[in-house]
Amino acid sequence: MRPLPATLATLAASFLLALPAHAQELTVSASDTIQTVLEARKGKPVTLRLAGGQELTGTVREATGKLVVLGALSGREFFDAAVAIEKIEAVIVRTRSK
């Protein structure tokens, strides 16, 4: 592998330093559902693991009893997605930065 150019390495390091010092820990209560967990993460990034193993990463915009809307999908920044709540197997959140 070729080493990264110095400017690219500096840019990557600057980006990592701009991330929050720590992310919020994920907590749930006995009455929580996928919907309530997603509602609590509104405006924050999540990864959803769907039935079949596919994962979608984006920012939670809305969460209803039937759908969640993810904005700024990772790898597809100009796209949003509406995902059926019943198809979500896991909500994955980053709890700390490197």
Beta strands, then each sheet from edge to edge (+ up, - down):
strand 1: 45-50
strand 2: 55-63
strand 3: 67-71
strand 4: 81-84
strand 5: 88-92
sheet 1: 4+ 3- 2+ 1- 5+
end
